[in-house]
Amino acid sequence: MMKIKLNYDKLTKGWFSARKAVSYNRHLMAITGKRSTGKSTGVAIFLICEYYRTGQGWIYTRRTKDT
């Protein structure tokens, strides 16, 4: 695997950071909040950074349609 250095804190500066949610160490998390605060992007960046750091995969789901 190629080693890439990604700085999560710099990438998410000013947007939602998944660090606090991940610190609870749960198997399943639901993150809610206002629209356009970077929740989906912040979590996606966190997962990509963790993949490059540890090589572990993930399952990422999100609602794409309002009902």
N, C-alpha and C positions, 0 to 999 in steps of 0.2 A: 504494500500500500504506500502511496506517495505521502510524505509528511508535509503538511501545509500548516503554517502558523496562522491561526485566526484569533483575533482578540474580540470576544463576544461583547465586552463592555463598550468598546469603541464602535462596534457595528450597530449597537442598539441605543447609542446615546440619544436621549430625548424621546425614546419610544418605550414601549412596554418591555420589561425585563422578566424573563422566566425564572430567574435565580431564586426568588422567594418561594414561588410555587414548588420548585424542585427541592428546596430545602426541607419540605415536609416529608419527603421520601415515601410517597404513596405510589401504588401500582397504577391508579387511575386518577386523572385530574380533570376538572372542568373549570375553565377560566372564563369568567364573564366580565363584562364592563361596557363602557361607552363605545360607540362606533368610531372607527378611524383612529384608534390609539396605538395600533401596531401589535395587537395581541397575536394574530395569526403569523405575521412576519417575525415577531420576536421569538415565538416558539419555534418556528421553522429554522431560524438562524441558530438558535440554541441547539436544536437537534443535529443540524449539519456540523456545527463546531464539535459537539460530542462525538459524532461519527468519526470525524478526522482525528480526534484526540484518542478515542478508545477503540474504534472499529466496531462498536455495537450498533445494531440496527434499531429501528423503532416502528411503531404503528402510529400514524397521524391521521385523525379524522376530523372533519369540520363540516358544519352545515353550510350549504351553498345556496339554499333557496328559502325565502321566508314563506311560511304557510298561512 
